[in-house]
Amino acid sequence: MRYLFDDFVLDPDRRELRRNDDLIELEPQVFDLLEFLIRTRDRVASRDDLLEAVWHGRIVSESTLSSRINAARAAIGDDGTRQRLIRTLPRRGVRFVGDVRDVQDRTLEAEPEPEVLQASSDSPAKVPSIAVLPFTNMSGGQEDDSFADGTTEEIITGLAQCTGLGVVARNSSFAFKGRPVDVRTIGHELGAGYVLEGSVRRGNGRLRITAQLIDARSGVHLWAERYDGDLRDVFELQDRITASVVAAIEPKLLFNEADRVRRRPPQSLDAYDLYLRGLSLINAYNAEAATEALQCFDKALECEPAYAQAMAASACYRGLCQFQGWAGSSEEPSSRGASLAWDAIALAPNDPSVLWMAAFAIWVLAKDGPRSRELFRRSLSINRNSDIAMALAGWVEAATGNPAAGRALIEESRRLNPTPPTPWVALTGMAFTYIVEGKYAEAVRWAEQAVDQNRRFALALRSLAVALVGTGEMDRARLIVDEILKIEPDATVASLPDRMPHVSEPVLRTYIETLGRAGLPQGPV
């Protein structure tokens, strides 16, 4: 006879307690106590019953009895506060109250894996998974305990909206509340590659929340952040923390997985691995890396022709190549990338990552600002915690005549994630909004920061040169044009309309005229 409950199996014949396939070590008396409570679960076990069953009638102290009961609870993810499985009835005794299934034969049905939440996606590939552990209440008060649990639940919900992640469900991760278990064990038991843990502390009318992301396979800390807020509006604080944590974690996990894949031999890669490898190549920021990335996406689509995320990424990178002037030698028409974008949207119309990548491609390749803006808005309506989607949405708003609205979106993206993997995107976007308004001094300040972050980002250099001409700093503008020609040797004034995304006619004319004045070759008319 064996007993199945939750995701545990208790085997009295082998004297084993297992959770999934993992053996849980128990002291003999703790095992005997747990087995007795489960076997006699139809009634309350008195103190004398426990002494007889476990200690064979020998008298032991109350502290010894309590310690064995607590150890049994801890072994099965329970505790004295919740008493979810082992319940103490005052002045009567103890009873096992969990649902138990008896198994007679030696053939054990496969137990279900811990539930993993994943945003709706039509992509067939695997995704990295994360478990969000209940945040620890360092202050001790019940009110703070509720806030800590609520924050954990909000983060789980926020992460579940990210289509690139699998998130272990609340009930599974909350089983570890109050248990000092190594994160590697937790990751293994919950099937999660990453664990997020944190704490809440109250002091002097303020709350301090810390969060840290850990690779559950190695135990290495990947990211940590601290948040402080006023207690006067705890819900606003909770929302702000949730948004910031989700915005920081999604790209961190994606790039960490991509780095892991990059070290693997190419012949062992599946569609998802190829997709990740393609994404990781963006860091090189040159034409050769972009070409290799597109090859990875193409191979991923050969493996999985309906892989919407790889399709959208391929379209997005084709847009980036056009943007950067890396597509000059390619004979492929720009309509190819736009077609991929629309195909990806058709396959996954509710995937926010697919939507924003496709929106970028349509903005750059199809020169369709209004439709791109609508797609960005739809992406953000599904997941408003993506800083890159929000920053690019700000660009498009400014390009279609709403610079103030665009700037507000970019500022929000910077609040969401102050340290994104590609900070130059938001910085250039800020400069662009000021160029649209003709505020060149402000544009210079932001464009300089963007160029400092990435001197190979074409629009940052173009925008800085335009802004410098606007402030009368022609010598500096000419030096920036020289830098443009180093990364875009064939760049000319005549090629700008093709390489720029959709912008209003006055803004495009500003870029053409000012860059020409700063020394960009005119090129063929």
Secondary structure, DSSP 8 states (H G I E B T S, - for coil): -EEEETTEEEETTTTEEEETTEEE---HHHHHHHHHHHHTTTS-B-HHHHHHHHHTT----HHHHHHHHHHHHHHTT--TTT-SSEEEETTTEEEE-S--EEE-SS---------EEE------S---EEEE---EESS--HHHHHHHHHHHHHHHHHHHT-TT-EEE-HHHHGGGTT----HHHHHHHHT-SEEEEEEEEEETTEEEEEEEEEETTT--EEEEEEEEEEGGGHHHHHHHHHHHHHHHHHHHHHHHHHHHHHTS-GGG--HHHHHHHHHHGGGG-SHHHHHHHHHHHHHHHHH-TT-HHHHHHHHHHHHHHHHHTTTTT--S-HHHHHHHHHHHHHH-TT-HHHHHHHHHHHHHHS--HHHHHHHHHHHHHH-TT-HHHHHHHHHHHHHTT-HHHHHHHHHHHHHH-SS-S-HHHHHHHHHHHHHHHT-HHHHHHHHHHHHHH-TT-HHHHHHHHHHHHHTT-HHHHHHHHHHHHHH-TT--TTTHHHHS-S--HHHHHHHHHHHHHTT------
